[in-house]
Structures are given as C-alpha cells and as structure tokens.
Amino acid sequence: MMATRRTHQKSRHGCTSCKQRRVKCDEKRPVCTRCRQRQETCVFNTPAPLIFVPQSRPPSGPPSGPPSMRSSSTPPHSSLNGTLPSLNATTPTTSSTSAPTILHMDQLELEMQWLMHTHKLFARDEETRRIWEVLVLQEALRAPFLMHGVLALSALHLASQPGEKRRDKWLAMAISHKSTALALFTDQLAGLTAETTAEGPPEVQVNPEAMMSFAGIVVAFSFASAITAPADEGPSLSGLVDIFTLARGIGAIFVSKADQLRTGSFGPLYNIHTSSSAVPDHVRVAFDRLGQLNVCCNQQEPDLVSLYEKVITTLRDLASFAYLHPSSLTLVGGWAIRVPEGYFDELILHRPLALVVLAHYCVYLDLARDNWCIGPWGGIVITEISTLLTPEWLVYVQWARDQIYRISS
C-alpha cells in the first residue's frame, strides 16, 4: 500500500523549536501554535547584523523591521509588540472565560541574568551599579526597545559563558531581541530628530534615559558579539572604528538632552569624578612623548598639530579614569565622543600617527580585558596596528605593546 502523501508544503521558515522536533510549524508570529501549547519560547531566526548601524527612517511605505515586532492593530509602544507576552494573571478573550497564564521561562531567566550579573559590566561604583540594576530595568518596563536590549545583552552574556550547553539557543535569542530593539529604537531616534530640529511634533514620546541606556547596551553588544562571532568576524581595527562611529552617534543624543540627564535620577552615570594620583608616572611620560611626536611630524601643517593635540589631550585626560575604573565601559565610548571628527578620517586612512595614538588607547582597552564583553580587543587591535606600521613608526608603539603584552602574560 502506498504511503499517504503529506498534504502541506514543506517550509524552511518555521521556528527553531519545531525544526528541532521535526514537526510542522504554522509560522504564526510572534509565537507559533505548538510553542504556545508547549509554553516554550518561540524563536524565528532571521538575518540580522551583529553591529548596530543607524539608518534613516524611511519617509513612507511599510515598516522594514522583523515581522514579530509589527502589528496593524497594536500601537508600537503600548506593549512589547507581541514579542514579550504579558505576565498578567489572565489573558482577555472574547468568551466569558480567561485563558491560563503562559510563563515564558527563557525570558524570565534572561531578566534574572540581568539582575544578577549582566548589569554589573556597566558599573564603576555601587551608585552606578544600582542604576543599571534597578532604574534601567524600570525604564525598560516603559520602553519596549530598552527591554529587548536588556534581554538581548543578557542572552549574549549567557552564550559567552564557557561550556554553556544552550549557547546556540541564547545566541539566536540575542539576535532576535536585538533586531526588534533596533527597529523600535529607530522610531525613538526619529522622534528625537523631530523634536531637536523643530520639524514638527515628534511621533513618539522621547525618553532620553531609556535611549542613553539602550545606546550603551548596543555598544556593549557590538564588542561582545565580535568575541562570540567566527574568527573572520571577530575583533579588528575596522570593527573598532565602527564602534567609535556608533559611540559618536550616542554622543549626539547626550548633547541634546545633557541637562535633563545630568540632573535626573540617572545623573551619577554622567557626573564622573577622577583623581590624577591614579595615573602611573610611566603613563604620563608616554603621553608627553606622544605630544612631542605630534609636533615633530606635523610641524609643516599647523592644522594637523592642533587636531592631534586635542586628540592626545583627550586621551591623556581619560588616563585617571582608566586606571581608577579599569573595567568600566564608560571609557570605551567616552573617548570617541570627545575626539574631533577629523581624527577618525585620519584613522580610516591608516595615517601612521593616527595608528600610534590608537595604540595608546588600546592600553586602556586592555585594562578592561576582564570585562566579558571586552576581553582580547586591546591586544588584537594593537597587533593589527603593528602590522600596518613601518619599522621607523613601530618604535613609537613599543610602550603600548609592552604594556599590553606584559599585562596579558
């Protein structure tokens, strides 16, 4: 007797859980029927970049974000767009009965991961730690893009743990949450632009605390995702320049809302106090030599002398913070935000002096190597810089190489 042929077309777009069980997925988003019945997290793997690249909001046409985050009947910010189901005691239905609560344990586990571990990577003291632990999560309850960012980074943190058996699952969840978060964040950026340029009333309510928190999370995600990526997509000089570009975009948000951020409940994050006594003498000497090198190399070009003087001064000023709070992520974006834009033009062109200056920055980056999302970045980038410099220039990065290789050993 011939076997009965299947009555449905085989699809390659089902969720990961149904694929693992080799069962038909009805592809209902955000949660397919089988996952809803099994009370499991439903993940649809869709292509998404691991590094955030800001994009302009299209003037018209349908949304371009992941299907799981768009609904014609649900306001964009009234919920988490269906991707994070409500944990209310009951779910309203058209009948007189109420459906039982569905607990999505994976998402609860990610929130616990944030509260217990992940938030600490942003802290430089107890006061700032509490802000990231509690206040940021409270903001996330009102800002869906931030909640997705929190869950994305927490999932990536879990995936980065040595020997984690569910690594692939956490990576898939990290990418899924990040994709949704970035699409929602684009709406917030559009609202901020409208408010700042007075082109009309913003379409969404701008929340600078949530936006700055999310921006910091995206920078951390960019660093960490490179570490978990294949070798050819790992930490690199060009990748670091991309992150600097991202950080400068964050700076634009901060400048437009600086007073509100400094005086609000998130103020301690932006009111930084340092002590020059934390800077070792050999670091001061290294930056003095760097300043002399600038004058010597660019003596025929006063504009370049002025440009690099500002860059080196900014790097020198951050030394006390780097040695006082070596594992804090504040330093990572802080320098990029303060440096003149012309320096990054020089860096993209691989100008020798620009590379030498960046090698000194890599010393700071390597001080944060125990931060799980930074890890080997400093050492990898300075190694790449060393291959780009000729022997006569290589001598000027010897101090930085000695610091990183000695510390790493």
Wavefront OBJ file of the C-alpha trace (Angstrom):
o trace
v 0.000 0.000 0.000
v 1.391 3.374 -0.975
v 2.124 5.841 1.820
v -0.176 8.823 2.043
v 1.467 11.943 0.691
v 1.724 14.915 3.006
v -0.970 17.467 2.367
v 1.154 20.509 3.182
v 4.180 22.114 1.606
v 7.432 21.797 3.475
v 8.557 25.192 4.751
v 12.013 26.392 5.697
v 10.703 29.328 7.694
v 9.454 27.579 10.823
v 10.696 28.325 14.329
v 13.790 26.651 15.747
v 11.858 24.540 18.286
v 9.630 22.953 15.629
v 12.639 22.333 13.407
v 14.438 20.539 16.227
v 11.372 18.368 16.854
v 10.880 17.807 13.096
v 7.248 18.853 13.273
v 5.203 21.186 11.093
v 5.303 24.811 12.274
v 2.341 27.026 11.417
v 4.759 30.012 11.483
v 2.387 32.196 13.492
v 4.307 35.142 14.854
v 5.438 36.029 17.388
v 4.629 32.603 18.927
v 3.608 29.605 16.838
v 0.756 27.373 17.986
v 2.959 24.436 19.009
v 5.287 26.605 21.120
v 2.280 28.272 22.739
v 0.875 24.858 23.652
v 4.242 23.686 24.989
v 4.757 27.010 26.794
v 8.166 27.450 25.181
v 9.974 30.451 23.778
v 9.404 30.693 20.036
v 12.388 31.947 18.040
v 12.334 32.675 14.316
v 15.866 33.087 13.035
v 16.059 35.998 10.631
v 19.238 37.547 9.249
v 20.444 40.471 11.359
v 23.784 42.315 11.662
v 25.684 41.919 14.899
v 26.839 45.531 14.859
v 24.325 48.358 15.017
v 24.373 50.722 12.062
v 21.999 53.685 12.434
v 19.699 54.163 9.464
v 17.460 56.997 8.400
v 13.781 56.426 8.860
v 12.018 55.904 5.503
v 9.565 58.696 4.672
v 6.798 56.321 3.693
v 5.956 52.720 2.914
v 5.560 49.642 5.098
v 7.845 49.048 8.089
v 11.042 47.169 7.326
v 11.554 45.580 10.737
v 11.165 41.926 11.689
v 7.619 40.558 11.323
v 7.449 39.756 15.016
v 7.553 43.420 16.008
v 4.875 44.902 13.748
v 1.109 44.777 14.084
v -1.542 46.809 12.326
v -3.820 46.698 15.333
v -1.350 47.286 18.153
v 0.208 50.700 18.883
v 4.025 50.488 18.525
v 4.749 51.350 22.151
v 1.705 50.111 24.018
v 3.344 46.748 24.608
v 6.410 44.842 23.532
v 4.726 44.344 20.178
v 3.762 40.802 20.979
v 7.309 39.522 21.321
v 7.249 39.546 25.107
v 3.879 38.118 26.177
v 2.115 39.658 29.140
v 2.546 38.021 32.521
v -0.834 39.208 33.780
v -2.910 36.763 35.781
v -5.330 36.319 32.889
v -5.461 36.992 29.193
v -8.611 38.770 27.945
v -10.669 36.780 25.452
v -13.977 37.240 23.712
v -15.535 34.471 25.783
v -16.612 34.619 29.397
v -13.615 32.524 30.455
v -9.973 33.566 30.679
v -7.005 31.736 29.234
v -4.393 30.485 31.714
v -1.188 32.453 32.168
v 1.701 31.358 29.964
v 5.059 31.727 31.679
v 7.905 32.196 29.240
v 10.705 30.857 31.363
v 13.523 31.766 28.978
v 12.659 35.454 29.168
v 12.360 35.282 32.941
v 15.778 33.629 33.017
v 17.211 36.482 30.950
v 15.783 39.057 33.351
v 17.338 37.171 36.262
v 20.627 37.094 34.369
v 20.464 40.884 34.020
v 19.667 41.434 37.703
v 22.328 39.052 38.999
v 25.191 39.502 36.555
v 24.928 41.364 33.241
v 24.152 44.839 34.605
v 27.448 44.871 36.507
v 29.539 45.337 33.366
v 28.393 48.987 33.194
v 29.042 49.820 36.852
v 32.003 51.780 38.165
v 30.784 52.003 41.781
v 27.822 50.968 43.928
v 25.740 54.007 42.992
v 26.019 53.451 39.255
v 25.580 49.702 39.706
v 22.191 50.247 41.347
v 21.106 52.486 38.487
v 21.872 49.799 35.925
v 20.408 47.057 38.078
v 17.118 48.709 39.069
v 16.410 52.036 37.340
v 17.336 50.834 33.869
v 15.064 47.822 34.254
v 12.267 50.074 35.488
v 12.711 52.253 32.406
v 12.641 49.110 30.279
v 9.141 48.314 31.536
v 8.016 51.556 29.884
v 10.296 51.406 26.840
v 9.981 48.211 24.756
v 13.178 48.848 22.788
v 15.169 49.003 26.025
v 13.603 45.808 27.376
v 14.542 43.989 24.184
v 18.055 45.421 24.510
v 18.342 44.186 28.104
v 17.202 40.707 27.069
v 19.499 40.682 24.021
v 22.630 41.527 26.018
v 21.692 39.114 28.809
v 21.255 36.325 26.256
v 24.619 37.158 24.679
v 26.196 37.133 28.147
v 24.838 33.636 28.770
v 26.033 32.482 25.345
v 29.547 33.717 26.133
v 29.901 31.544 29.232
v 32.432 28.700 28.816
v 30.754 25.330 28.455
v 27.242 26.776 28.088
v 25.178 23.910 26.638
v 22.436 26.178 25.292
v 24.832 28.558 23.551
v 23.161 28.361 20.125
v 19.761 28.983 21.651
v 20.946 32.046 23.582
v 22.711 33.433 20.508
v 19.522 33.073 18.470
v 17.532 34.850 21.175
v 20.158 37.593 21.442
v 19.985 38.305 17.708
v 16.187 38.166 17.661
v 15.760 40.586 20.584
v 18.446 42.906 19.233
v 16.806 43.095 15.817
v 13.471 44.037 17.343
v 15.103 46.529 19.705
v 16.919 48.361 16.910
v 13.758 48.691 14.841
v 11.879 50.173 17.803
v 14.847 52.406 18.643
v 14.718 53.863 15.142
v 11.269 55.222 15.956
v 12.670 56.898 19.067
v 15.536 58.435 17.077
v 13.035 59.791 14.577
v 11.100 61.385 17.420
v 14.258 62.903 18.884
v 15.248 64.315 15.486
v 11.833 65.879 15.003
v 11.998 67.469 18.453
v 15.571 68.697 18.050
v 15.207 70.176 14.564
v 11.736 71.607 15.191
v 10.424 69.956 12.036
v 7.171 69.197 13.779
v 5.891 67.337 16.821
v 7.682 64.026 17.442
v 5.630 60.946 16.646
v 6.772 59.193 19.815
v 7.492 60.377 23.315
v 11.240 60.851 23.673
v 12.763 59.227 26.747
v 16.463 60.218 26.944
v 17.192 57.989 29.977
v 15.946 54.924 28.143
v 17.648 55.950 24.912
v 21.051 56.503 26.508
v 20.773 53.245 28.448
v 19.956 51.376 25.268
v 22.762 53.080 23.364
v 25.245 51.875 25.975
v 23.830 48.367 25.683
v 24.276 48.434 21.897
v 27.942 49.439 22.244
v 28.493 46.563 24.682
v 26.637 44.198 22.340
v 28.869 45.269 19.444
v 32.031 44.458 21.387
v 30.710 41.182 22.789
v 29.157 39.898 19.569
v 32.528 40.159 17.830
v 34.052 37.920 20.506
v 31.368 35.256 20.001
v 31.493 35.538 16.180
v 33.605 33.402 13.801
v 37.276 34.355 13.584
v 36.891 36.334 10.353
v 34.195 38.480 12.004
v 35.999 38.907 15.316
v 37.641 41.971 16.898
v 39.516 44.128 14.396
v 40.705 47.659 13.723
v 37.848 48.338 11.304
v 35.384 46.899 13.806
v 36.680 49.261 16.480
v 36.273 52.229 14.128
v 32.667 51.134 13.530
v 32.041 51.105 17.279
v 33.607 54.562 17.596
v 31.180 55.788 14.930
v 28.306 54.297 16.887
v 29.530 55.899 20.114
v 29.669 59.307 18.436
v 26.027 58.880 17.486
v 25.284 58.279 21.156
v 27.113 61.497 21.964
v 24.684 63.420 19.768
v 21.789 62.090 21.852
v 23.532 63.085 25.069
v 24.342 66.623 23.922
v 20.716 67.308 23.041
v 19.481 66.127 26.461
v 22.538 66.760 28.673
v 20.836 68.952 31.289
v 17.943 66.554 31.764
v 20.271 63.563 32.063
v 22.711 65.190 34.487
v 20.032 66.456 36.872
v 17.754 63.415 36.792
v 17.889 60.070 38.559
v 20.477 58.860 36.030
v 22.782 61.797 36.820
v 25.522 59.763 38.574
v 26.188 57.962 35.292
v 27.293 61.238 33.699
v 28.860 63.042 36.666
v 32.298 61.470 36.667
v 34.906 62.184 39.345
v 38.530 61.097 38.957
v 41.873 61.508 40.692
v 45.116 62.277 38.888
v 47.012 60.344 41.558
v 45.729 57.114 39.987
v 47.864 57.628 36.867
v 51.276 55.878 36.950
v 54.305 58.021 36.091
v 55.242 55.922 33.053
v 51.830 56.715 31.535
v 52.432 60.459 31.899
v 55.837 60.078 30.250
v 54.332 58.092 27.365
v 51.804 60.821 26.601
v 54.472 63.527 26.830
v 56.420 61.652 24.149
v 53.277 61.308 22.059
v 52.754 65.069 22.192
v 56.343 65.682 21.110
v 55.917 63.239 18.228
v 52.888 65.189 17.017
v 54.803 68.475 16.895
v 57.748 66.823 15.160
v 55.682 65.051 12.497
v 53.239 67.814 11.670
v 55.369 70.940 12.095
v 54.628 71.933 8.484
v 50.871 71.520 8.997
v 49.584 73.588 11.938
v 46.019 72.348 11.479
v 47.115 68.752 11.974
v 49.187 69.715 15.017
v 46.086 71.286 16.542
v 43.895 68.299 15.650
v 46.214 65.712 17.170
v 46.892 67.903 20.192
v 43.177 67.781 21.018
v 43.081 64.015 20.478
v 46.110 63.365 22.680
v 44.872 65.739 25.393
v 41.537 63.929 25.490
v 43.300 60.584 25.753
v 45.587 61.900 28.494
v 42.639 63.304 30.463
v 40.967 59.883 30.471
v 44.017 58.208 31.999
v 42.906 58.820 35.589
v 39.510 57.276 34.866
v 41.031 54.313 33.020
v 43.307 53.397 35.921
v 40.718 54.150 38.611
v 37.896 52.171 36.930
v 39.728 49.812 34.560
v 36.786 47.517 33.812
v 34.168 50.222 33.217
v 32.651 50.585 29.763
v 32.347 54.353 30.243
v 35.872 54.800 28.905
v 35.207 52.849 25.736
v 32.738 55.307 24.274
v 33.886 58.329 26.255
v 36.986 58.937 24.170
v 35.212 58.519 20.820
v 32.558 61.048 21.832
v 35.137 63.686 22.822
v 37.630 63.313 19.954
v 37.407 65.677 16.928
v 35.816 64.032 13.907
v 38.839 64.767 11.750
v 40.865 62.220 13.705
v 38.646 59.378 12.531
v 39.183 60.482 8.939
v 42.914 60.119 9.583
v 42.368 56.746 11.240
v 40.304 55.359 8.365
v 43.165 56.304 6.025
v 45.620 54.483 8.333
v 47.777 57.561 8.850
v 50.777 56.422 10.928
v 50.340 58.983 13.720
v 46.632 58.155 13.978
v 47.522 54.477 14.405
v 50.166 55.298 17.021
v 47.622 57.299 19.025
v 45.116 54.442 18.792
v 47.775 52.037 20.042
v 47.959 54.104 23.231
v 44.167 53.900 23.525
v 44.468 50.109 23.235
v 46.327 50.140 26.554
v 43.158 51.489 28.180
v 41.072 48.934 26.317
v 43.276 46.129 27.565
v 42.855 47.307 31.155
v 39.191 46.314 30.705
v 40.056 42.827 29.415
v 38.401 41.178 32.444
v 35.097 42.703 31.355
v 33.472 39.798 29.482
v 32.392 41.915 26.516
v 35.858 43.481 26.001
v 38.189 40.537 26.519
v 41.003 40.432 23.927
v 40.025 43.535 21.935
v 43.002 45.661 23.034
v 45.598 43.020 22.248
v 44.069 42.068 18.899
v 43.805 45.641 17.627
v 47.334 46.647 18.636
v 48.664 43.547 16.890
v 46.883 44.637 13.712
v 48.227 48.177 14.125
v 51.750 46.775 14.418
v 51.408 45.027 11.050
v 50.366 48.300 9.381
v 53.280 50.411 10.647
v 56.707 50.556 9.058
v 59.758 49.838 11.265
v 60.511 53.550 11.788
v 56.986 54.072 13.153
v 56.797 50.813 15.058
v 59.182 52.141 17.697
v 56.555 54.677 18.770
v 54.095 51.963 19.808
v 56.653 49.953 21.770
v 55.465 51.325 25.124
v 51.875 50.368 24.338
v 52.942 46.909 23.127
v 54.989 46.362 26.268
v 52.053 47.334 28.474
v 49.569 45.052 26.748
v 51.796 42.040 26.236
v 53.221 42.291 29.752
v 49.759 42.604 31.294
v 48.364 39.821 29.153
v 51.190 37.474 30.066
l 1 2 3 4 5 6 7 8 9 10 11 12 13 14 15 16 17 18 19 20 21 22 23 24 25 26 27 28 29 30 31 32 33 34 35 36 37 38 39 40 41 42 43 44 45 46 47 48 49 50 51 52 53 54 55 56 57 58 59 60 61 62 63 64 65 66 67 68 69 70 71 72 73 74 75 76 77 78 79 80 81 82 83 84 85 86 87 88 89 90 91 92 93 94 95 96 97 98 99 100 101 102 103 104 105 106 107 108 109 110 111 112 113 114 115 116 117 118 119 120 121 122 123 124 125 126 127 128 129 130 131 132 133 134 135 136 137 138 139 140 141 142 143 144 145 146 147 148 149 150 151 152 153 154 155 156 157 158 159 160 161 162 163 164 165 166 167 168 169 170 171 172 173 174 175 176 177 178 179 180 181 182 183 184 185 186 187 188 189 190 191 192 193 194 195 196 197 198 199 200 201 202 203 204 205 206 207 208 209 210 211 212 213 214 215 216 217 218 219 220 221 222 223 224 225 226 227 228 229 230 231 232 233 234 235 236 237 238 239 240 241 242 243 244 245 246 247 248 249 250 251 252 253 254 255 256 257 258 259 260 261 262 263 264 265 266 267 268 269 270 271 272 273 274 275 276 277 278 279 280 281 282 283 284 285 286 287 288 289 290 291 292 293 294 295 296 297 298 299 300 301 302 303 304 305 306 307 308 309 310 311 312 313 314 315 316 317 318 319 320 321 322 323 324 325 326 327 328 329 330 331 332 333 334 335 336 337 338 339 340 341 342 343 344 345 346 347 348 349 350 351 352 353 354 355 356 357 358 359 360 361 362 363 364 365 366 367 368 369 370 371 372 373 374 375 376 377 378 379 380 381 382 383 384 385 386 387 388 389 390 391 392 393 394 395 396 397 398 399 400 401 402 403 404 405 406 407 408 409
